[in-house]
Amino acid sequence: MEKECISYEKAVDLAVQLVPKEEIYRANGNWENGLTDIVSALFQIADDIYNRINQDDDDVQP
């Protein structure tokens, strides 16, 4: 069976779907810290999704 991979763009899309819209709206009101924190967290989540899905089977950790 061939292993499926995803693009980083798709990983970001999935990460955005995981964050409740209320959190994004709330952070939008606090430009200095809140929005930066949300964006940073989204990219950390996207990195994790991308790396876990695209890792080699030999690198899989429980």
N, CA, C and O atoms as a Tripos MOL2 file, in Angstrom:
@<TRIPOS>MOLECULE
protein
  248   247    62     0     0
PROTEIN
NO_CHARGES

@<TRIPOS>ATOM
      1 N           0.8360   -1.1800    0.0000 N.3       1 MET1
      2 CA          0.0000    0.0000    0.0000 C.3       1 MET1
      3 C           0.8820    1.2450    0.0000 C.2       1 MET1
      4 O           1.8160    1.3560    0.7940 O.2       1 MET1
      5 N           0.5800    2.1700   -0.8880 N.am      2 GLU2
      6 CA          1.3810    3.3840   -1.0010 C.3       2 GLU2
      7 C           0.9870    4.3920    0.0790 C.2       2 GLU2
      8 O          -0.1940    4.6110    0.3480 O.2       2 GLU2
      9 N           1.9930    4.9910    0.6830 N.am      3 LYS3
     10 CA          1.7650    5.9730    1.7400 C.3       3 LYS3
     11 C           1.3410    7.3000    1.1300 C.2       3 LYS3
     12 O           1.9510    7.7770    0.1730 O.2       3 LYS3
     13 N           0.2870    7.8960    1.6940 N.am      4 GLU4
     14 CA         -0.1660    9.1970    1.2180 C.3       4 GLU4
     15 C           0.5900   10.3070    1.9260 C.2       4 GLU4
     16 O           0.9120   10.1960    3.1090 O.2       4 GLU4
     17 N           0.8690   11.3680    1.2010 N.am      5 CYS5
     18 CA          1.5150   12.5530    1.7600 C.3       5 CYS5
     19 C           0.5920   13.7410    1.5230 C.2       5 CYS5
     20 O          -0.2810   13.7020    0.6560 O.2       5 CYS5
     21 N           0.7970   14.7930    2.3000 N.am      6 ILE6
     22 CA          0.0200   16.0070    2.0960 C.3       6 ILE6
     23 C           0.9600   17.1840    1.8890 C.2       6 ILE6
     24 O           2.1330   17.1400    2.2610 O.2       6 ILE6
     25 N           0.4270   18.2230    1.2950 N.am      7 SER7
     26 CA          1.2110   19.4470    1.1100 C.3       7 SER7
     27 C           1.1910   20.2490    2.4110 C.2       7 SER7
     28 O           0.3310   20.0490    3.2680 O.2       7 SER7
     29 N           2.1450   21.1490    2.5360 N.am      8 TYR8
     30 CA          2.1710   22.0080    3.7230 C.3       8 TYR8
     31 C           0.9390   22.9110    3.7290 C.2       8 TYR8
     32 O           0.4020   23.2210    4.7930 O.2       8 TYR8
     33 N           0.4920   23.3310    2.5480 N.am      9 GLU9
     34 CA         -0.7130   24.1650    2.4480 C.3       9 GLU9
     35 C          -1.9180   23.4390    3.0380 C.2       9 GLU9
     36 O          -2.7170   24.0490    3.7490 O.2       9 GLU9
     37 N          -2.0580   22.1540    2.7570 N.am     10 LYS10
     38 CA         -3.1610   21.3590    3.3040 C.3      10 LYS10
     39 C          -3.0180   21.2180    4.8170 C.2      10 LYS10
     40 O          -4.0170   21.2450    5.5360 O.2      10 LYS10
     41 N          -1.7980   21.0690    5.3030 N.am     11 ALA11
     42 CA         -1.5730   20.9790    6.7480 C.3      11 ALA11
     43 C          -1.9980   22.2720    7.4390 C.2      11 ALA11
     44 O          -2.5930   22.2310    8.5160 O.2      11 ALA11
     45 N          -1.6980   23.4140    6.8320 N.am     12 VAL12
     46 CA         -2.1220   24.7080    7.3980 C.3      12 VAL12
     47 C          -3.6460   24.7940    7.3900 C.2      12 VAL12
     48 O          -4.2470   25.2500    8.3630 O.2      12 VAL12
     49 N          -4.2680   24.3610    6.3060 N.am     13 ASP13
     50 CA         -5.7260   24.3730    6.2160 C.3      13 ASP13
     51 C          -6.3440   23.5280    7.3280 C.2      13 ASP13
     52 O          -7.3180   23.9460    7.9540 O.2      13 ASP13
     53 N          -5.7920   22.3560    7.5760 N.am     14 LEU14
     54 CA         -6.2890   21.4920    8.6460 C.3      14 LEU14
     55 C          -6.0970   22.1420   10.0150 C.2      14 LEU14
     56 O          -6.9790   22.0600   10.8700 O.2      14 LEU14
     57 N          -4.9600   22.7810   10.2230 N.am     15 ALA15
     58 CA         -4.6920   23.4560   11.4960 C.3      15 ALA15
     59 C          -5.7020   24.5730   11.7340 C.2      15 ALA15
     60 O          -6.1970   24.7330   12.8500 O.2      15 ALA15
     61 N          -6.0080   25.3380   10.7050 N.am     16 VAL16
     62 CA         -6.9810   26.4330   10.8300 C.3      16 VAL16
     63 C          -8.3550   25.8760   11.2000 C.2      16 VAL16
     64 O          -9.0860   26.4900   11.9770 O.2      16 VAL16
     65 N          -8.7040   24.7260   10.6510 N.am     17 GLN17
     66 CA         -9.9950   24.1180   10.9650 C.3      17 GLN17
     67 C         -10.0710   23.6500   12.4180 C.2      17 GLN17
     68 O         -11.1640   23.5500   12.9770 O.2      17 GLN17
     69 N          -8.9280   23.3660   13.0310 N.am     18 LEU18
     70 CA         -8.9100   22.8920   14.4150 C.3      18 LEU18
     71 C          -9.1110   24.0020   15.4390 C.2      18 LEU18
     72 O          -9.5240   23.7310   16.5670 O.2      18 LEU18
     73 N          -8.8290   25.2390   15.0670 N.am     19 VAL19
     74 CA         -8.9410   26.3570   16.0090 C.3      19 VAL19
     75 C         -10.3480   26.9460   15.9100 C.2      19 VAL19
     76 O         -10.7880   27.3380   14.8290 O.2      19 VAL19
     77 N         -11.0570   27.0080   17.0540 N.am     20 PRO20
     78 CA        -12.4110   27.5770   17.0260 C.3      20 PRO20
     79 C         -12.3950   29.0260   16.5320 C.2      20 PRO20
     80 O         -11.5250   29.8130   16.9070 O.2      20 PRO20
     81 N         -13.3650   29.3620   15.6910 N.am     21 LYS21
     82 CA        -13.4430   30.7150   15.1330 C.3      21 LYS21
     83 C         -13.5190   31.7790   16.2250 C.2      21 LYS21
     84 O         -13.0060   32.8840   16.0480 O.2      21 LYS21
     85 N         -14.1550   31.4560   17.3540 N.am     22 GLU22
     86 CA        -14.2680   32.4230   18.4480 C.3      22 GLU22
     87 C         -12.8910   32.8470   18.9460 C.2      22 GLU22
     88 O         -12.6820   34.0080   19.2970 O.2      22 GLU22
     89 N         -11.9490   31.8970   18.9770 N.am     23 GLU23
     90 CA        -10.5950   32.2190   19.4290 C.3      23 GLU23
     91 C          -9.9050   33.1670   18.4570 C.2      23 GLU23
     92 O          -9.1860   34.0750   18.8740 O.2      23 GLU23
     93 N         -10.1200   32.9570   17.1760 N.am     24 ILE24
     94 CA         -9.5150   33.8370   16.1750 C.3      24 ILE24
     95 C         -10.1270   35.2280   16.2700 C.2      24 ILE24
     96 O          -9.4100   36.2260   16.2060 O.2      24 ILE24
     97 N         -11.4540   35.3000   16.4220 N.am     25 TYR25
     98 CA        -12.1150   36.6080   16.5440 C.3      25 TYR25
     99 C         -11.6530   37.3340   17.8020 C.2      25 TYR25
    100 O         -11.4240   38.5430   17.7700 O.2      25 TYR25
    101 N         -11.5140   36.6050   18.9080 N.am     26 ARG26
    102 CA        -11.0660   37.2070   20.1660 C.3      26 ARG26
    103 C          -9.6310   37.7110   20.0220 C.2      26 ARG26
    104 O          -9.3080   38.8040   20.4870 O.2      26 ARG26
    105 N          -8.7870   36.9360   19.3940 N.am     27 ALA27
    106 CA         -7.3880   37.3350   19.2080 C.3      27 ALA27
    107 C          -7.2740   38.5190   18.2580 C.2      27 ALA27
    108 O          -6.3620   39.3360   18.3780 O.2      27 ALA27
    109 N          -8.1990   38.6050   17.3210 N.am     28 ASN28
    110 CA         -8.1770   39.6950   16.3520 C.3      28 ASN28
    111 C          -8.3130   41.0590   17.0370 C.2      28 ASN28
    112 O          -7.8300   42.0630   16.5140 O.2      28 ASN28
    113 N          -8.9610   41.1000   18.1920 N.am     29 GLY29
    114 CA         -9.1080   42.3460   18.9310 C.3      29 GLY29
    115 C          -7.8560   42.7420   19.6820 C.2      29 GLY29
    116 O          -7.7350   43.8860   20.1210 O.2      29 GLY29
    117 N          -6.9260   41.8240   19.8370 N.am     30 ASN30
    118 CA         -5.6850   42.0980   20.5650 C.3      30 ASN30
    119 C          -4.5170   41.8650   19.6120 C.2      30 ASN30
    120 O          -3.8620   40.8240   19.6660 O.2      30 ASN30
    121 N          -4.2610   42.8310   18.7460 N.am     31 TRP31
    122 CA         -3.2700   42.6720   17.6810 C.3      31 TRP31
    123 C          -1.8700   42.4140   18.1850 C.2      31 TRP31
    124 O          -1.1160   41.6700   17.5570 O.2      31 TRP31
    125 N          -1.5010   43.0130   19.3120 N.am     32 GLU32
    126 CA         -0.1040   42.9160   19.7470 C.3      32 GLU32
    127 C           0.2810   41.5120   20.1760 C.2      32 GLU32
    128 O           1.3560   41.0290   19.8200 O.2      32 GLU32
    129 N          -0.5770   40.8560   20.9310 N.am     33 ASN33
    130 CA         -0.2120   39.5410   21.4630 C.3      33 ASN33
    131 C          -1.1100   38.4140   20.9690 C.2      33 ASN33
    132 O          -0.6220   37.3760   20.5230 O.2      33 ASN33
    133 N          -2.4040   38.6160   21.0480 N.am     34 GLY34
    134 CA         -3.3440   37.5390   20.7560 C.3      34 GLY34
    135 C          -3.2460   36.9800   19.3560 C.2      34 GLY34
    136 O          -3.1490   35.7670   19.1720 O.2      34 GLY34
    137 N          -3.2710   37.8490   18.3740 N.am     35 LEU35
    138 CA         -3.2380   37.3780   16.9900 C.3      35 LEU35
    139 C          -1.9060   36.7140   16.6620 C.2      35 LEU35
    140 O          -1.8660   35.7010   15.9620 O.2      35 LEU35
    141 N          -0.8260   37.2820   17.1640 N.am     36 THR36
    142 CA          0.4980   36.6920   16.9460 C.3      36 THR36
    143 C           0.5660   35.3030   17.5640 C.2      36 THR36
    144 O           1.1240   34.3820   16.9660 O.2      36 THR36
    145 N           0.0000   35.1470   18.7640 N.am     37 ASP37
    146 CA         -0.0040   33.8470   19.4350 C.3      37 ASP37
    147 C          -0.8100   32.8190   18.6430 C.2      37 ASP37
    148 O          -0.3870   31.6730   18.4920 O.2      37 ASP37
    149 N          -1.9650   33.2340   18.1440 N.am     38 ILE38
    150 CA         -2.8080   32.3180   17.3700 C.3      38 ILE38
    151 C          -2.1040   31.8810   16.0880 C.2      38 ILE38
    152 O          -2.0910   30.6960   15.7580 O.2      38 ILE38
    153 N          -1.5220   32.8330   15.3710 N.am     39 VAL39
    154 CA         -0.8290   32.5070   14.1180 C.3      39 VAL39
    155 C           0.3540   31.5860   14.3880 C.2      39 VAL39
    156 O           0.5750   30.6220   13.6540 O.2      39 VAL39
    157 N           1.1050   31.8770   15.4270 N.am     40 SER40
    158 CA          2.2460   31.0310   15.7940 C.3      40 SER40
    159 C           1.7740   29.6170   16.1290 C.2      40 SER40
    160 O           2.3730   28.6360   15.6890 O.2      40 SER40
    161 N           0.7030   29.5180   16.9050 N.am     41 ALA41
    162 CA          0.1660   28.2050   17.2720 C.3      41 ALA41
    163 C          -0.3370   27.4540   16.0450 C.2      41 ALA41
    164 O          -0.1430   26.2430   15.9370 O.2      41 ALA41
    165 N          -0.9810   28.1630   15.1200 N.am     42 LEU42
    166 CA         -1.4720   27.5150   13.9000 C.3      42 LEU42
    167 C          -0.3290   26.8970   13.1040 C.2      42 LEU42
    168 O          -0.4450   25.7770   12.6070 O.2      42 LEU42
    169 N           0.7700   27.6250   12.9870 N.am     43 PHE43
    170 CA          1.8950   27.0830   12.2250 C.3      43 PHE43
    171 C           2.5880   25.9460   12.9780 C.2      43 PHE43
    172 O           3.1320   25.0400   12.3460 O.2      43 PHE43
    173 N           2.5810   25.9720   14.3000 N.am     44 GLN44
    174 CA          3.1360   24.8480   15.0570 C.3      44 GLN44
    175 C           2.2780   23.6030   14.8460 C.2      44 GLN44
    176 O           2.7990   22.5020   14.6680 O.2      44 GLN44
    177 N           0.9520   23.7890   14.8680 N.am     45 ILE45
    178 CA          0.0410   22.6710   14.6140 C.3      45 ILE45
    179 C           0.2330   22.1530   13.1900 C.2      45 ILE45
    180 O           0.2920   20.9430   12.9710 O.2      45 ILE45
    181 N           0.3310   23.0650   12.2240 N.am     46 ALA46
    182 CA          0.5280   22.6670   10.8230 C.3      46 ALA46
    183 C           1.8340   21.9040   10.6490 C.2      46 ALA46
    184 O           1.8770   20.9030    9.9340 O.2      46 ALA46
    185 N           2.8950   22.3670   11.2970 N.am     47 ASP47
    186 CA          4.1770   21.6560   11.2320 C.3      47 ASP47
    187 C           4.0290   20.2350   11.7480 C.2      47 ASP47
    188 O           4.5300   19.2870   11.1440 O.2      47 ASP47
    189 N           3.3320   20.0960   12.8760 N.am     48 ASP48
    190 CA          3.1510   18.7760   13.4790 C.3      48 ASP48
    191 C           2.3340   17.8650   12.5600 C.2      48 ASP48
    192 O           2.6960   16.7070   12.3520 O.2      48 ASP48
    193 N           1.2410   18.3850   12.0140 N.am     49 ILE49
    194 CA          0.4150   17.6010   11.0890 C.3      49 ILE49
    195 C           1.2390   17.1690    9.8820 C.2      49 ILE49
    196 O           1.2500   15.9930    9.5170 O.2      49 ILE49
    197 N           1.9220   18.1180    9.2700 N.am     50 TYR50
    198 CA          2.7160   17.8470    8.0650 C.3      50 TYR50
    199 C           3.7850   16.7920    8.3420 C.2      50 TYR50
    200 O           3.9370   15.8390    7.5780 O.2      50 TYR50
    201 N           4.5190   16.9650    9.4310 N.am     51 ASN51
    202 CA          5.6090   16.0370    9.7510 C.3      51 ASN51
    203 C           5.1070   14.6510   10.1110 C.2      51 ASN51
    204 O           5.7140   13.6550    9.7180 O.2      51 ASN51
    205 N           4.0110   14.5660   10.8510 N.am     52 ARG52
    206 CA          3.4860   13.2530   11.2370 C.3      52 ARG52
    207 C           2.9420   12.4810   10.0350 C.2      52 ARG52
    208 O           3.1620   11.2760    9.9170 O.2      52 ARG52
    209 N           2.2410   13.1680    9.1580 N.am     53 ILE53
    210 CA          1.6650   12.4820    8.0000 C.3      53 ILE53
    211 C           2.7400   12.1020    6.9930 C.2      53 ILE53
    212 O           2.6570   11.0400    6.3760 O.2      53 ILE53
    213 N           3.7340   12.9380    6.8190 N.am     54 ASN54
    214 CA          4.7410   12.7100    5.7860 C.3      54 ASN54
    215 C           5.9870   11.9800    6.2740 C.2      54 ASN54
    216 O           6.9160   11.7760    5.4920 O.2      54 ASN54
    217 N           6.0330   11.5840    7.5350 N.am     55 GLN55
    218 CA          7.2250   10.8980    8.0300 C.3      55 GLN55
    219 C           7.3110    9.4810    7.4720 C.2      55 GLN55
    220 O           6.3030    8.8850    7.0930 O.2      55 GLN55
    221 N           8.5120    8.9620    7.4290 N.am     56 ASP56
    222 CA          8.7360    7.5920    6.9820 C.3      56 ASP56
    223 C           8.1750    6.6300    8.0120 C.2      56 ASP56
    224 O           8.1320    6.9390    9.2030 O.2      56 ASP56
    225 N           7.7430    5.4590    7.5530 N.am     57 ASP57
    226 CA          7.2240    4.4500    8.4710 C.3      57 ASP57
    227 C           8.2640    4.0430    9.5040 C.2      57 ASP57
    228 O           7.9090    3.6700   10.6220 O.2      57 ASP57
    229 N           9.5490    4.1100    9.1460 N.am     58 ASP58
    230 CA         10.6130    3.7460   10.0760 C.3      58 ASP58
    231 C          10.7430    4.7560   11.2090 C.2      58 ASP58
    232 O          11.2630    4.4310   12.2760 O.2      58 ASP58
    233 N          10.2720    5.9840   10.9800 N.am     59 ASP59
    234 CA         10.3950    7.0490   11.9720 C.3      59 ASP59
    235 C           9.1790    7.1700   12.8810 C.2      59 ASP59
    236 O           9.1610    8.0210   13.7710 O.2      59 ASP59
    237 N           8.1650    6.3370   12.6760 N.am     60 VAL60
    238 CA          6.9230    6.4510   13.4360 C.3      60 VAL60
    239 C           7.1850    6.1770   14.9040 C.2      60 VAL60
    240 O           7.8000    5.1780   15.2780 O.2      60 VAL60
    241 N           6.6900    7.1090   15.7320 N.am     61 GLN61
    242 CA          6.8110    6.9650   17.1780 C.3      61 GLN61
    243 C           5.4140    6.9000   17.7720 C.2      61 GLN61
    244 O           4.4980    7.5440   17.2620 O.2      61 GLN61
    245 N           5.2360    6.1340   18.8390 N.am     62 PRO62
    246 CA          3.8980    6.0190   19.4540 C.3      62 PRO62
    247 C           3.4600    7.3110   20.0910 C.2      62 PRO62
    248 O           2.3660    7.3850   20.6490 O.2      62 PRO62
@<TRIPOS>BOND
     1     1     2 1
     2     2     3 1
     3     3     4 2
     4     3     5 am
     5     5     6 1
     6     6     7 1
     7     7     8 2
     8     7     9 am
     9     9    10 1
    10    10    11 1
    11    11    12 2
    12    11    13 am
    13    13    14 1
    14    14    15 1
    15    15    16 2
    16    15    17 am
    17    17    18 1
    18    18    19 1
    19    19    20 2
    20    19    21 am
    21    21    22 1
    22    22    23 1
    23    23    24 2
    24    23    25 am
    25    25    26 1
    26    26    27 1
    27    27    28 2
    28    27    29 am
    29    29    30 1
    30    30    31 1
    31    31    32 2
    32    31    33 am
    33    33    34 1
    34    34    35 1
    35    35    36 2
    36    35    37 am
    37    37    38 1
    38    38    39 1
    39    39    40 2
    40    39    41 am
    41    41    42 1
    42    42    43 1
    43    43    44 2
    44    43    45 am
    45    45    46 1
    46    46    47 1
    47    47    48 2
    48    47    49 am
    49    49    50 1
    50    50    51 1
    51    51    52 2
    52    51    53 am
    53    53    54 1
    54    54    55 1
    55    55    56 2
    56    55    57 am
    57    57    58 1
    58    58    59 1
    59    59    60 2
    60    59    61 am
    61    61    62 1
    62    62    63 1
    63    63    64 2
    64    63    65 am
    65    65    66 1
    66    66    67 1
    67    67    68 2
    68    67    69 am
    69    69    70 1
    70    70    71 1
    71    71    72 2
    72    71    73 am
    73    73    74 1
    74    74    75 1
    75    75    76 2
    76    75    77 am
    77    77    78 1
    78    78    79 1
    79    79    80 2
    80    79    81 am
    81    81    82 1
    82    82    83 1
    83    83    84 2
    84    83    85 am
    85    85    86 1
    86    86    87 1
    87    87    88 2
    88    87    89 am
    89    89    90 1
    90    90    91 1
    91    91    92 2
    92    91    93 am
    93    93    94 1
    94    94    95 1
    95    95    96 2
    96    95    97 am
    97    97    98 1
    98    98    99 1
    99    99   100 2
   100    99   101 am
   101   101   102 1
   102   102   103 1
   103   103   104 2
   104   103   105 am
   105   105   106 1
   106   106   107 1
   107   107   108 2
   108   107   109 am
   109   109   110 1
   110   110   111 1
   111   111   112 2
   112   111   113 am
   113   113   114 1
   114   114   115 1
   115   115   116 2
   116   115   117 am
   117   117   118 1
   118   118   119 1
   119   119   120 2
   120   119   121 am
   121   121   122 1
   122   122   123 1
   123   123   124 2
   124   123   125 am
   125   125   126 1
   126   126   127 1
   127   127   128 2
   128   127   129 am
   129   129   130 1
   130   130   131 1
   131   131   132 2
   132   131   133 am
   133   133   134 1
   134   134   135 1
   135   135   136 2
   136   135   137 am
   137   137   138 1
   138   138   139 1
   139   139   140 2
   140   139   141 am
   141   141   142 1
   142   142   143 1
   143   143   144 2
   144   143   145 am
   145   145   146 1
   146   146   147 1
   147   147   148 2
   148   147   149 am
   149   149   150 1
   150   150   151 1
   151   151   152 2
   152   151   153 am
   153   153   154 1
   154   154   155 1
   155   155   156 2
   156   155   157 am
   157   157   158 1
   158   158   159 1
   159   159   160 2
   160   159   161 am
   161   161   162 1
   162   162   163 1
   163   163   164 2
   164   163   165 am
   165   165   166 1
   166   166   167 1
   167   167   168 2
   168   167   169 am
   169   169   170 1
   170   170   171 1
   171   171   172 2
   172   171   173 am
   173   173   174 1
   174   174   175 1
   175   175   176 2
   176   175   177 am
   177   177   178 1
   178   178   179 1
   179   179   180 2
   180   179   181 am
   181   181   182 1
   182   182   183 1
   183   183   184 2
   184   183   185 am
   185   185   186 1
   186   186   187 1
   187   187   188 2
   188   187   189 am
   189   189   190 1
   190   190   191 1
   191   191   192 2
   192   191   193 am
   193   193   194 1
   194   194   195 1
   195   195   196 2
   196   195   197 am
   197   197   198 1
   198   198   199 1
   199   199   200 2
   200   199   201 am
   201   201   202 1
   202   202   203 1
   203   203   204 2
   204   203   205 am
   205   205   206 1
   206   206   207 1
   207   207   208 2
   208   207   209 am
   209   209   210 1
   210   210   211 1
   211   211   212 2
   212   211   213 am
   213   213   214 1
   214   214   215 1
   215   215   216 2
   216   215   217 am
   217   217   218 1
   218   218   219 1
   219   219   220 2
   220   219   221 am
   221   221   222 1
   222   222   223 1
   223   223   224 2
   224   223   225 am
   225   225   226 1
   226   226   227 1
   227   227   228 2
   228   227   229 am
   229   229   230 1
   230   230   231 1
   231   231   232 2
   232   231   233 am
   233   233   234 1
   234   234   235 1
   235   235   236 2
   236   235   237 am
   237   237   238 1
   238   238   239 1
   239   239   240 2
   240   239   241 am
   241   241   242 1
   242   242   243 1
   243   243   244 2
   244   243   245 am
   245   245   246 1
   246   246   247 1
   247   247   248 2
@<TRIPOS>SUBSTRUCTURE
     1 MET1         2 RESIDUE 1 A MET
     2 GLU2         6 RESIDUE 1 A GLU
     3 LYS3        10 RESIDUE 1 A LYS
     4 GLU4        14 RESIDUE 1 A GLU
     5 CYS5        18 RESIDUE 1 A CYS
     6 ILE6        22 RESIDUE 1 A ILE
     7 SER7        26 RESIDUE 1 A SER
     8 TYR8        30 RESIDUE 1 A TYR
     9 GLU9        34 RESIDUE 1 A GLU
    10 LYS10       38 RESIDUE 1 A LYS
    11 ALA11       42 RESIDUE 1 A ALA
    12 VAL12       46 RESIDUE 1 A VAL
    13 ASP13       50 RESIDUE 1 A ASP
    14 LEU14       54 RESIDUE 1 A LEU
    15 ALA15       58 RESIDUE 1 A ALA
    16 VAL16       62 RESIDUE 1 A VAL
    17 GLN17       66 RESIDUE 1 A GLN
    18 LEU18       70 RESIDUE 1 A LEU
    19 VAL19       74 RESIDUE 1 A VAL
    20 PRO20       78 RESIDUE 1 A PRO
    21 LYS21       82 RESIDUE 1 A LYS
    22 GLU22       86 RESIDUE 1 A GLU
    23 GLU23       90 RESIDUE 1 A GLU
    24 ILE24       94 RESIDUE 1 A ILE
    25 TYR25       98 RESIDUE 1 A TYR
    26 ARG26      102 RESIDUE 1 A ARG
    27 ALA27      106 RESIDUE 1 A ALA
    28 ASN28      110 RESIDUE 1 A ASN
    29 GLY29      114 RESIDUE 1 A GLY
    30 ASN30      118 RESIDUE 1 A ASN
    31 TRP31      122 RESIDUE 1 A TRP
    32 GLU32      126 RESIDUE 1 A GLU
    33 ASN33      130 RESIDUE 1 A ASN
    34 GLY34      134 RESIDUE 1 A GLY
    35 LEU35      138 RESIDUE 1 A LEU
    36 THR36      142 RESIDUE 1 A THR
    37 ASP37      146 RESIDUE 1 A ASP
    38 ILE38      150 RESIDUE 1 A ILE
    39 VAL39      154 RESIDUE 1 A VAL
    40 SER40      158 RESIDUE 1 A SER
    41 ALA41      162 RESIDUE 1 A ALA
    42 LEU42      166 RESIDUE 1 A LEU
    43 PHE43      170 RESIDUE 1 A PHE
    44 GLN44      174 RESIDUE 1 A GLN
    45 ILE45      178 RESIDUE 1 A ILE
    46 ALA46      182 RESIDUE 1 A ALA
    47 ASP47      186 RESIDUE 1 A ASP
    48 ASP48      190 RESIDUE 1 A ASP
    49 ILE49      194 RESIDUE 1 A ILE
    50 TYR50      198 RESIDUE 1 A TYR
    51 ASN51      202 RESIDUE 1 A ASN
    52 ARG52      206 RESIDUE 1 A ARG
    53 ILE53      210 RESIDUE 1 A ILE
    54 ASN54      214 RESIDUE 1 A ASN
    55 GLN55      218 RESIDUE 1 A GLN
    56 ASP56      222 RESIDUE 1 A ASP
    57 ASP57      226 RESIDUE 1 A ASP
    58 ASP58      230 RESIDUE 1 A ASP
    59 ASP59      234 RESIDUE 1 A ASP
    60 VAL60      238 RESIDUE 1 A VAL
    61 GLN61      242 RESIDUE 1 A GLN
    62 PRO62      246 RESIDUE 1 A PRO
